[in-house]
Structures are given as C-alpha cells and as structure tokens.
Amino acid sequence: MRHPEIEAMDRGELELLQLERLQSTLTRAYRQVKFYRRQFDRLGLNLDDFKSLADLARLPYTTREDLSENYPYGLFAVPLRDIVRILSSPGTTEKPLVVGYAAPDVKLWQELLARLYTAAGISREDIVQLILPPGLANWRRDLQAGAEYLGASVIPPATLNFAKELMVMRDYKTSVLVTTPPLARHLLAVMARMDLTPAELSLRQALLVASPLSGEVRQEIEQGFQVKTATAYGITEVMGPGLAFSCGADGGLHFSEDHFYPEIIDPDSGGPVPSGATGELVITTLSTVAFPLVRFRSGDRTSLLQTTCPCGRTLARLGEITGRTDTIFAVGGIKVHPDQINLLIQEVMGGALPQYRHRVVTEKGLEVLEIDLIVAESFFSDEIKTLETLCRRAQRHLQENLGINARITLKELEAIER
C-alpha cells in the first residue's frame, strides 16, 4: 500500500476523518459559493446542524444541470487568481461543464493517481505507455501526470496510428499499457494483422480506464496480451480518474473515501437503498479546495461494499458499474448526452433537426456511433453529392466537438420502420 495508515484505517477513525473534512467542505461551500448558500438558507439549515455524516442527507443533490446553469465560474470557491487549472467537458446544453483546480487540488490528484498505480502493482521501475483517444484529453493529461509523479518512465499519448503505437510498445519495451477496453481490443486486432505476438512485447500489466470492463472483455485482453489487468473509476466533474481503483484481490474498486464521501441512492425516489444494494452513486468532495461538490449525482449505477478486502484495505469498494440512470451513453469511453448530438446535428442542418436513430457499434474493437438520418424533403436535396457532403460534414462536426468516431448515413423512413 502507498499509505497504509489511510487505506487500512479503522472504520471508526475513517468516519471521524470524513466528518471533520465534510464540515470543512460545507463551511467553504456555504461561505464562498452562492449556489450552496442559497440552498442552505432556503432549507433553513445552519452549519452547526451538521454533526454527523448522516446529516448530509438533509441537503439536496447537485446535478450536471446545476453545473451548466452556473457556467463558467459560479461554483468556484476561491478567487480566479488562486485557480491554476481550468478544465471543461461537454455538458447537457450548449454550455460546457467547467471545473477549477487550486494548487492543493493538483497535488492531491497526483497523490491519488499514484495511489491508483501502486494498487495496480505499477512502480517507478516501469515504462508506462498511454494510448488514449483525444476525446479523453483530461484523462490523458491526468494519467500521464500521475505516472510521472510516481516516478515511472512515461510514453505520453501521441497521434500515431495503432501499428506505430505497437512498434513503440515493442521497441521501447513498454511494461505497462494504459488504455480503454475498446482500444485494447482494437490493438489486439492490429497485432494479429501485424503477426506480432505477446512474446515479442515486454508488457506485463494493462490499466484499463474510462469504460466499464466486463469479465468477458477482461479475459480477452488478458489472454491476448498475456498480461494482468487493473481498472479504475473516475468522473471528470469530480476531478477525474482516481476516485476508485482496483487491487490484486479483484473484489471491487476501492473508493478514495478519505477524500470523497460516497452514497448509494434510489435514482427514482432519491432516498437511500439497503446496504449492498445497487443504486446511483452520489459523491461529496471532502478535500478539494477550488470546486467543492455536495451530493453530486454521478448517474452511474453501482453498489457499495463495506467489508474489508482480502488485500487489507478498509476503504469501501464499488461494485460493478451496471449502467446509467440517465440518457448519457459512452462511445469509446467518451460520455455523450443525446442533447449534444441534437445540438451538433442542428448546427450542421442550419438550425433544423431531422429525425434520426443512433446506436453504438463495435468494429474491430473500436466503438463507433452510427447515426441514421431519416430523409425528408424539407431537409435534404435529391442530389447524391450534396447528401454525401452533408454526412461528411456532420461526422467531422461530431469528431471535432466530442472526440468520437461517428458514421452518418441517410435512410428513408420506410427502411427505418422495417
């Protein structure tokens, strides 16, 4: 363990630490963030009312819509002069979601990422190669910084094609691959075309991030590369990767609850669920300075396991991420909201929104968003070249704005109905 005094802390001591940090977070949120001060005042709550972790349930949830409505800096708890990093990610409207880091937040996140790598069995002796899509720009930067903070040798994300990436992996003697499950599967397909075998690589470990990892896909990747795998969980709005991480016992993802307080709620009623039951993960930051979030609804369905892990860590563990409670979906690890698709298609169509159907398909390991636009005379010219140009323009627009692979085709209504 990187910090056994924390990761294996007695539960009673951990809860006292959480309460102390929660009270500090609520004080900062109330005094520095108008959004939270209005919530407290509307409910008639005083900072002295929060004397236990259970009292947190008296506060309402924070949603992605709240983040959009307070664009850009409405939820920052420190002056802009104290912000050292500003991140943005696509929101549910035309406005992005903005997250700010103060210097202590950056240092905290580096430490949490080093904790993640250590739990995966990765050390300063390793050569870590990151192969992540451009649409995961925040994760690319954070995972690189975390590996460098750990002291490992790092091959940063590049724009090489996959054959070149594999050449680098072989020639540079990469020992750890950091990628998404879809890209790992695609790399295996490229390896097969190149007649490159696992024995020619020095790879021993794969850290798979940004997408849920099923047992079947995990087995495929482990057998294909002849490696052990680890995984991690994170949300860009709550700082990014490193919220939870796997260990050698493979009994779930240890949640960094010394810095983030987790709850599992019924997504429909908003109330708590029985211990160990599946529901929506809600997160409250305990240590972040610049961007405190109180009861942020993640939208991810999972469970929370409180029993001690065989690895010795007492940090609660997340169960399998079984889906979403909202309409957000992922393409190659990049989260997409249907409203984003609507907005981008409207921009290409000059403000009009035709009917369409979308689905995520897998081709040679890569995930692609397939969109069928329904041909209607009010939107489309009958000239084939004009229609093809329109599709290409829309595909580029999605790639440039969301970083996803998309394929757009025109379909007649009759074909869609069939």
C-alpha positions as CSV (number, residue, x, y, z in Angstrom):
1,M,0.0,0.0,0.0
2,R,1.1,3.5,-0.7
3,H,-0.4,4.9,2.5
4,P,-1.5,2.0,4.8
5,E,-2.3,4.4,7.6
6,I,-5.1,5.7,5.5
7,E,-6.0,2.8,3.1
8,A,-6.3,0.3,6.0
9,M,-7.6,2.8,8.6
10,D,-10.0,1.6,11.3
11,R,-13.6,2.4,10.1
12,G,-14.4,4.4,13.1
13,E,-11.3,6.6,12.7
14,L,-12.0,7.0,9.0
15,E,-15.6,8.2,9.7
16,L,-14.2,10.8,12.2
17,L,-11.8,12.0,9.5
18,Q,-14.6,12.1,6.9
19,L,-16.8,14.1,9.3
20,E,-14.1,16.6,10.0
21,R,-13.4,17.1,6.3
22,L,-17.1,17.3,5.5
23,Q,-17.7,20.1,8.0
24,S,-14.8,22.0,6.5
25,T,-16.2,21.5,2.9
26,L,-19.7,22.6,3.9
27,T,-18.3,25.7,5.6
28,R,-16.3,26.6,2.5
29,A,-19.2,25.9,0.2
30,Y,-21.6,28.0,2.2
31,R,-19.3,30.9,2.6
32,Q,-17.8,31.0,-0.8
33,V,-20.4,29.6,-3.3
34,K,-23.7,31.4,-3.7
35,F,-25.4,28.4,-5.2
36,Y,-24.9,26.4,-2.0
37,R,-25.5,29.3,0.3
38,R,-29.0,29.7,-1.3
39,Q,-29.7,26.0,-0.7
40,F,-28.7,26.2,3.0
41,D,-30.8,29.3,3.5
42,R,-33.8,28.0,1.6
43,L,-33.9,25.0,3.8
44,G,-33.2,27.0,7.0
45,L,-30.0,25.0,7.7
46,N,-27.1,26.2,9.7
47,L,-23.5,25.0,9.6
48,D,-23.9,23.8,13.2
49,D,-26.7,21.5,12.1
50,F,-24.2,19.0,10.5
51,K,-22.9,17.0,13.4
52,S,-22.8,13.5,11.8
53,L,-22.3,12.0,8.3
54,A,-26.0,11.1,8.3
55,D,-26.9,14.8,8.4
56,L,-25.6,15.2,4.9
57,A,-28.8,13.6,3.6
58,R,-30.6,16.8,4.7
59,L,-29.1,18.7,1.7
60,P,-30.4,18.4,-1.9
61,Y,-28.4,16.9,-4.7
62,T,-26.1,18.7,-7.2
63,T,-26.7,17.8,-10.8
64,R,-25.0,18.3,-14.1
65,E,-27.7,20.8,-15.0
66,D,-26.6,22.8,-11.9
67,L,-23.1,22.9,-13.2
68,S,-24.3,24.1,-16.6
69,E,-26.5,26.8,-15.1
70,N,-23.6,28.1,-13.1
71,Y,-21.3,28.4,-16.1
72,P,-18.5,29.3,-16.1
73,Y,-17.2,30.1,-12.6
74,G,-20.3,30.1,-10.4
75,L,-19.4,27.1,-8.4
76,F,-15.7,28.1,-7.7
77,A,-15.0,28.5,-4.0
78,V,-11.7,30.5,-4.5
79,P,-10.9,33.7,-6.5
80,L,-9.7,33.1,-10.0
81,R,-6.2,34.3,-9.0
82,D,-5.9,31.1,-6.9
83,I,-7.1,28.8,-9.8
84,V,-4.1,27.1,-11.5
85,R,-6.1,24.8,-13.9
86,I,-9.4,25.2,-15.6
87,L,-11.0,22.1,-17.3
88,S,-14.1,21.8,-19.4
89,S,-16.1,18.9,-20.7
90,P,-19.3,18.7,-22.8
91,G,-22.4,19.3,-20.8
92,T,-26.0,18.6,-21.4
93,T,-26.6,22.0,-23.1
94,E,-24.5,24.2,-25.5
95,K,-22.5,25.3,-22.4
96,P,-19.6,23.1,-21.3
97,L,-19.1,22.0,-17.7
98,V,-16.2,23.8,-16.1
99,V,-14.1,22.5,-13.2
100,G,-11.3,24.5,-11.4
101,Y,-8.3,23.3,-9.5
102,A,-6.3,25.2,-6.9
103,A,-2.6,24.2,-6.3
104,P,-3.5,21.9,-3.4
105,D,-6.1,20.2,-5.6
106,V,-3.5,19.4,-8.3
107,K,-1.1,18.0,-5.6
108,L,-4.0,15.9,-4.1
109,W,-4.9,14.5,-7.5
110,Q,-1.3,13.5,-8.3
111,E,-1.2,11.6,-5.0
112,L,-4.5,9.8,-5.7
113,L,-3.3,8.8,-9.1
114,A,0.0,7.5,-7.6
115,R,-2.2,5.5,-5.2
116,L,-4.1,4.1,-8.1
117,Y,-0.9,3.0,-9.9
118,T,0.5,1.5,-6.8
119,A,-2.6,-0.6,-6.1
120,A,-2.3,-1.9,-9.7
121,G,1.2,-3.1,-9.0
122,I,2.9,-0.4,-11.0
123,S,6.1,1.2,-9.7
124,R,8.9,3.7,-10.7
125,E,10.7,0.7,-12.3
126,D,8.0,0.5,-15.1
127,I,7.8,2.0,-18.5
128,V,4.2,3.3,-18.9
129,Q,2.7,3.8,-22.4
130,L,-0.6,5.8,-22.6
131,I,-2.8,5.1,-25.6
132,L,-6.0,7.1,-25.1
133,P,-8.4,8.9,-27.5
134,P,-8.1,12.7,-27.9
135,G,-11.7,13.0,-26.6
136,L,-10.3,11.9,-23.2
137,A,-7.9,14.9,-23.1
138,N,-8.4,15.4,-19.3
139,W,-7.8,11.8,-18.6
140,R,-4.7,11.7,-20.9
141,R,-3.1,14.6,-19.0
142,D,-4.0,13.3,-15.5
143,L,-2.9,9.7,-16.0
144,Q,0.4,10.9,-17.5
145,A,1.0,13.3,-14.6
146,G,0.2,10.6,-12.1
147,A,2.6,8.1,-13.6
148,E,5.3,10.8,-13.7
149,Y,4.6,11.7,-10.1
150,L,5.0,8.1,-9.2
151,G,8.5,8.2,-10.8
152,A,7.8,5.8,-13.7
153,S,9.2,6.3,-17.2
154,V,6.2,7.6,-19.3
155,I,5.5,7.4,-23.0
156,P,2.8,10.1,-23.4
157,P,-0.3,9.8,-25.6
158,A,0.5,10.5,-29.2
159,T,-1.2,10.8,-32.6
160,L,0.5,7.7,-34.0
161,N,-1.5,5.1,-35.8
162,F,-2.0,1.9,-33.9
163,A,0.7,-0.1,-35.8
164,K,3.2,2.6,-34.9
165,E,2.0,2.5,-31.3
166,L,2.6,-1.2,-31.2
167,M,6.1,-0.7,-32.7
168,V,6.9,1.7,-29.9
169,M,5.5,-0.7,-27.4
170,R,7.8,-3.4,-28.7
171,D,10.9,-1.4,-29.3
172,Y,10.7,0.8,-26.2
173,K,10.0,-2.3,-24.0
174,T,6.8,-0.9,-22.5
175,S,5.9,-2.8,-19.4
176,V,2.5,-1.1,-18.6
177,L,-0.2,-0.1,-21.1
178,V,-2.8,2.5,-20.0
179,T,-5.8,2.5,-22.4
180,T,-9.5,2.0,-22.7
181,P,-11.1,-1.5,-23.0
182,P,-12.3,-0.7,-26.6
183,L,-8.8,0.5,-27.7
184,A,-7.1,-2.5,-26.0
185,R,-9.3,-4.8,-28.1
186,H,-8.5,-2.9,-31.3
187,L,-4.8,-3.1,-30.5
188,L,-5.2,-6.9,-30.4
189,A,-6.8,-6.9,-33.8
190,V,-3.9,-4.8,-35.2
191,M,-1.4,-7.1,-33.6
192,A,-3.0,-10.0,-35.4
193,R,-2.7,-8.2,-38.7
194,M,1.0,-7.5,-38.0
195,D,1.7,-11.1,-36.9
196,L,3.0,-9.6,-33.6
197,T,2.9,-12.0,-30.7
198,P,2.7,-11.2,-26.9
199,A,6.1,-12.9,-26.6
200,E,7.7,-10.1,-28.6
201,L,6.5,-7.5,-26.1
202,S,7.7,-6.7,-22.6
203,L,4.2,-5.9,-21.5
204,R,3.2,-7.3,-18.1
205,Q,0.3,-5.1,-17.0
206,A,-2.7,-3.2,-18.5
207,L,-4.6,-0.4,-16.7
208,L,-8.0,-0.2,-18.4
209,V,-9.9,3.0,-17.8
210,A,-12.9,5.2,-18.8
211,S,-15.2,2.3,-19.7
212,P,-16.9,-0.5,-17.7
213,L,-14.9,-3.7,-18.0
214,S,-16.9,-6.9,-18.3
215,G,-15.4,-10.2,-17.3
216,E,-15.5,-11.5,-20.9
217,V,-13.7,-8.5,-22.3
218,R,-11.1,-8.6,-19.4
219,Q,-10.4,-12.2,-20.2
220,E,-10.0,-11.5,-23.9
221,I,-7.5,-8.7,-23.2
222,E,-5.5,-10.6,-20.6
223,Q,-5.2,-13.7,-22.9
224,G,-4.5,-11.6,-26.0
225,F,-1.7,-9.6,-24.4
226,Q,-0.7,-12.2,-21.8
227,V,-0.9,-9.6,-19.0
228,K,-2.6,-8.9,-15.7
229,T,-5.2,-6.1,-15.8
230,A,-6.3,-3.5,-13.4
231,T,-9.0,-0.8,-13.7
232,A,-10.1,2.5,-12.2
233,Y,-13.1,4.7,-12.0
234,G,-13.4,8.5,-12.2
235,I,-15.6,11.4,-13.2
236,T,-14.3,14.5,-14.9
237,E,-16.7,16.7,-12.9
238,V,-15.3,15.3,-9.7
239,M,-11.6,15.9,-10.6
240,G,-11.2,12.9,-12.9
241,P,-9.6,9.4,-12.8
242,G,-8.5,8.1,-9.4
243,L,-11.8,8.2,-7.5
244,A,-11.8,4.4,-7.2
245,F,-9.2,1.8,-8.1
246,S,-8.8,-2.0,-8.3
247,C,-6.3,-4.1,-6.3
248,G,-4.8,-7.5,-6.7
249,A,-7.8,-9.1,-4.9
250,D,-10.2,-8.1,-7.7
251,G,-13.0,-7.6,-5.2
252,G,-14.3,-4.3,-6.5
253,L,-12.9,-0.8,-6.8
254,H,-11.6,0.8,-3.6
255,F,-13.2,4.2,-3.3
256,S,-10.9,7.0,-2.1
257,E,-13.4,7.8,0.7
258,D,-10.8,9.7,2.8
259,H,-11.2,12.5,0.2
260,F,-14.7,11.8,-1.3
261,Y,-17.8,10.6,0.5
262,P,-19.9,8.1,-1.4
263,E,-23.7,7.4,-1.1
264,I,-25.9,5.0,-3.0
265,I,-29.4,6.2,-3.6
266,D,-32.6,5.0,-5.3
267,P,-32.4,7.1,-8.6
268,D,-36.2,7.4,-8.7
269,S,-37.1,8.3,-5.2
270,G,-33.8,9.9,-4.2
271,G,-33.8,8.0,-0.9
272,P,-31.2,5.6,0.4
273,V,-31.0,2.0,-0.6
274,P,-30.4,-1.0,1.7
275,S,-26.7,-1.8,2.4
276,G,-25.0,-3.5,-0.5
277,A,-28.0,-2.8,-2.9
278,T,-27.5,-1.3,-6.4
279,G,-28.4,2.3,-7.0
280,E,-27.0,5.6,-8.2
281,L,-23.6,6.7,-6.9
282,V,-23.6,10.2,-5.2
283,I,-20.4,11.9,-4.4
284,T,-19.4,14.7,-2.0
285,T,-15.9,16.1,-2.1
286,L,-14.1,16.2,1.3
287,S,-10.8,17.8,0.4
288,T,-11.0,19.7,-2.8
289,V,-10.4,23.4,-2.3
290,A,-11.5,25.2,-5.5
291,F,-14.5,23.2,-6.6
292,P,-16.5,21.6,-3.7
293,L,-19.4,19.5,-4.8
294,V,-22.1,18.4,-2.4
295,R,-24.1,15.3,-3.1
296,F,-23.2,15.2,-6.8
297,R,-25.3,12.7,-8.8
298,S,-22.9,10.7,-10.9
299,G,-25.6,8.9,-13.0
300,D,-23.7,5.6,-12.6
301,R,-25.4,2.5,-11.3
302,T,-23.3,0.6,-8.8
303,S,-23.2,-0.7,-5.2
304,L,-21.1,-0.1,-2.2
305,L,-19.3,-2.9,-0.3
306,Q,-18.1,-2.0,3.2
307,T,-16.4,-5.3,4.2
308,T,-12.6,-5.4,4.5
309,C,-10.9,-6.5,1.3
310,P,-8.5,-9.5,1.3
311,C,-5.8,-7.0,0.3
312,G,-6.1,-5.4,3.7
313,R,-7.6,-2.1,2.6
314,T,-10.6,-0.9,4.6
315,L,-11.8,1.6,2.0
316,A,-15.3,0.9,0.8
317,R,-15.4,-0.8,-2.7
318,L,-17.6,0.0,-5.6
319,G,-19.3,-3.0,-7.2
320,E,-19.7,-3.4,-11.0
321,I,-20.8,-0.3,-12.9
322,T,-24.0,-1.8,-14.4
323,G,-25.3,1.2,-16.4
324,R,-26.7,4.7,-16.2
325,T,-29.7,6.3,-14.5
326,D,-29.9,8.9,-17.3
327,T,-29.7,9.0,-21.1
328,I,-25.9,9.6,-21.2
329,F,-24.0,6.8,-23.1
330,A,-20.4,6.2,-23.9
331,V,-18.5,5.9,-27.2
332,G,-15.0,4.6,-26.8
333,G,-15.0,5.7,-23.2
334,I,-16.2,9.3,-24.0
335,K,-19.5,10.2,-22.4
336,V,-22.1,11.6,-24.7
337,H,-25.5,13.2,-23.9
338,P,-28.2,12.9,-26.6
339,D,-28.9,16.6,-26.3
340,Q,-25.3,17.1,-27.5
341,I,-26.0,15.1,-30.6
342,N,-29.2,17.1,-31.2
343,L,-27.3,20.4,-31.0
344,L,-24.4,19.4,-33.2
345,I,-26.8,18.0,-35.9
346,Q,-28.9,21.1,-35.8
347,E,-25.7,23.2,-36.4
348,V,-24.9,21.3,-39.5
349,M,-28.5,21.4,-40.7
350,G,-28.8,25.1,-40.3
351,G,-31.0,25.0,-37.2
352,A,-33.3,22.2,-38.3
353,L,-33.4,18.9,-36.5
354,P,-34.3,15.9,-38.7
355,Q,-35.5,12.6,-37.2
356,Y,-32.6,10.2,-36.6
357,R,-31.7,7.0,-34.8
358,H,-28.4,6.3,-33.2
359,R,-26.6,3.2,-31.7
360,V,-23.1,2.3,-30.7
361,V,-21.5,-0.5,-32.6
362,T,-18.1,-2.2,-32.3
363,E,-15.8,-2.7,-35.3
364,K,-12.5,-4.4,-34.8
365,G,-12.6,-3.4,-31.2
366,L,-13.3,0.3,-31.9
367,E,-16.6,1.8,-30.8
368,V,-18.4,3.9,-33.4
369,L,-21.6,6.0,-33.1
370,E,-23.8,5.0,-36.0
371,I,-26.5,7.6,-36.9
372,D,-29.2,7.1,-39.4
373,L,-30.7,10.4,-40.5
374,I,-34.2,10.0,-41.9
375,V,-34.5,11.5,-45.4
376,A,-37.2,14.2,-45.5
377,E,-37.7,16.5,-48.4
378,S,-37.7,19.6,-46.2
379,F,-34.1,18.9,-45.1
380,F,-32.4,17.2,-48.0
381,S,-31.6,17.8,-51.6
382,D,-32.1,15.0,-54.0
383,E,-28.5,15.3,-55.3
384,I,-26.4,12.5,-54.1
385,K,-23.2,14.5,-53.9
386,T,-24.9,17.1,-51.7
387,L,-26.2,14.4,-49.4
388,E,-22.8,12.8,-49.1
389,T,-21.2,16.1,-48.3
390,L,-23.7,16.8,-45.6
391,C,-22.9,13.4,-43.9
392,R,-19.2,14.0,-44.0
393,R,-19.6,17.5,-42.6
394,A,-21.8,16.1,-39.7
395,Q,-19.2,13.3,-39.0
396,R,-16.4,15.9,-38.8
397,H,-18.5,18.1,-36.5
398,L,-19.1,15.3,-34.1
399,Q,-15.4,14.3,-34.1
400,E,-14.2,17.9,-33.6
401,N,-16.7,18.7,-30.8
402,L,-16.9,15.4,-28.9
403,G,-13.8,13.4,-30.0
404,I,-15.9,10.4,-31.0
405,N,-15.8,8.2,-34.1
406,A,-19.2,8.6,-35.9
407,R,-20.7,7.3,-39.1
408,I,-23.8,9.0,-40.5
409,T,-25.9,7.6,-43.2
410,L,-29.2,8.7,-44.8
411,K,-32.1,6.4,-44.7
412,E,-35.6,6.5,-46.0
413,L,-38.4,6.4,-43.4
414,E,-39.6,3.1,-44.8
415,A,-36.2,1.5,-44.3
416,I,-36.0,2.7,-40.7
417,E,-39.5,1.3,-40.0
418,R,-38.6,-2.1,-41.5
